[in-house]
Amino acid sequence: MANYLNATLPGIAYGNGELQGPGNPGQIVKLVGNDLFSVVSNANDEPFGIIGRTNRTKNSPTPGPNDKILAVVFVGDGIYETDNFSGSIIAGDALTFDATLGSLKAAGAGTKIIGRALSVSDGLLKFQWTNHGTSVPSA
């Protein structure tokens, strides 16, 4: 299983926003324009939400460069599970985003907390999305 996100108890969902570039369920996105999102790519990015699912719109009979990728983006509190995470995470860990992969990872000192791990089992991370902008205190 890859690029999976299940909203077990969903929070608020932002409807179909357009993705600038590729994106997969479970990746963290930032707002970059009017109804336009991209996967986080820098540790200083302000996370907006997490991709729930994507849908490619076709502007021609065959897929092409002018197609738009629309995404349901969950932005409010909720409980989710995904296989799109990196590193070692255990239940109770504060979560942040991996700026290289756009996926969830355990939060380190000085990073933005966007969730809390509830369980990790069989390659799936169950977590609470919070995105209240708090940071892990520096040592």
C-alpha positions in Angstrom: 0.0 0.0 0.0 1.4 3.4 -0.8 0.1 7.0 -0.6 -2.9 6.1 1.5 -5.0 8.4 3.7 -8.1 7.3 5.6 -10.2 9.9 7.4 -11.4 7.7 10.3 -12.9 10.7 12.0 -12.5 13.6 9.6 -12.1 17.2 10.5 -13.0 20.1 8.2 -12.2 19.4 4.5 -11.3 22.2 2.1 -13.1 21.2 -1.2 -11.2 20.7 -4.4 -8.2 22.8 -4.4 -5.7 22.7 -7.3 -2.3 21.2 -6.8 0.7 23.0 -8.2 2.9 20.0 -9.1 2.5 16.4 -8.0 0.9 15.4 -4.7 -0.3 12.2 -3.0 -2.7 11.3 -0.3 -1.1 11.8 3.1 1.3 14.6 2.0 1.3 17.9 3.8 0.5 21.0 1.6 0.9 24.8 1.9 -1.3 27.5 0.3 0.5 29.2 -2.6 -2.3 31.1 -4.3 -6.1 31.4 -4.9 -7.3 27.8 -4.3 -3.8 26.6 -5.2 -1.7 24.3 -3.1 1.7 22.6 -3.3 3.4 20.0 -1.2 5.6 21.5 1.6 9.2 21.7 0.5 11.0 23.9 3.1 11.1 23.6 6.9 9.9 27.2 7.1 6.7 26.5 5.1 3.4 27.1 6.8 1.4 23.8 6.6 -2.2 24.3 5.5 -3.6 20.8 5.4 -3.1 17.2 4.4 -4.1 15.7 1.0 -7.0 13.2 1.3 -7.4 12.2 -2.3 -6.6 13.6 -5.7 -8.4 13.7 -9.1 -7.0 14.7 -12.4 -9.2 16.8 -14.6 -8.8 16.1 -18.3 -8.7 19.1 -20.7 -8.4 16.7 -23.6 -9.3 13.0 -24.4 -5.7 12.0 -23.3 -3.8 13.1 -20.2 -1.6 16.0 -20.9 0.4 18.9 -19.4 -2.6 21.2 -19.2 -4.6 18.8 -17.0 -5.3 20.1 -13.5 -4.8 18.0 -10.4 -7.5 18.7 -7.8 -7.2 17.6 -4.2 -9.4 17.3 -1.2 -7.4 18.9 1.6 -8.3 18.2 5.3 -7.6 21.3 7.4 -9.4 20.9 10.7 -8.9 18.6 13.6 -9.6 14.9 12.9 -8.3 11.4 13.2 -6.6 9.9 10.2 -4.4 7.0 9.2 -1.8 6.9 6.5 1.2 4.9 5.2 2.8 8.2 4.0 5.3 8.9 6.9 9.0 8.8 7.4 11.4 7.8 10.1 10.6 6.1 13.4 7.4 7.2 15.1 5.8 5.8 18.2 2.4 6.4 19.9 2.4 9.8 21.7 5.0 11.4 19.4 4.4 15.0 18.3 4.3 15.1 14.5 5.7 17.6 12.0 6.4 17.4 8.3 9.4 16.2 6.4 10.3 19.1 4.1 12.0 16.8 1.6 9.2 14.3 1.2 6.2 16.2 2.3 5.2 13.4 4.7 4.7 13.2 8.4 7.6 12.5 10.8 8.3 12.7 14.5 8.8 16.4 15.6 12.2 17.5 16.8 13.2 20.5 18.9 12.1 23.8 17.3 9.8 22.2 14.7 6.1 23.0 14.1 3.7 20.5 15.6 0.9 19.5 13.2 -0.3 16.3 14.9 0.0 13.6 17.5 0.7 9.9 16.8 -2.0 7.6 18.2 -0.6 4.3 17.0 1.8 2.7 14.5 1.0 -0.8 13.4 1.5 -2.8 10.2 3.0 0.2 8.3 0.0 2.5 9.1 0.3 5.6 11.3 -3.0 6.6 13.0 -2.8 10.3 14.1 -4.7 13.3 15.2 -4.3 16.3 12.9 -4.0 19.5 15.0 -2.1 22.1 13.0 -2.3 24.8 15.7 1.2 26.0 14.9 2.8 25.2 18.3 6.5 24.2 18.3 8.5 21.7 20.2 10.6 23.6 22.7 14.3 23.8 22.0 16.6 22.1 24.5 
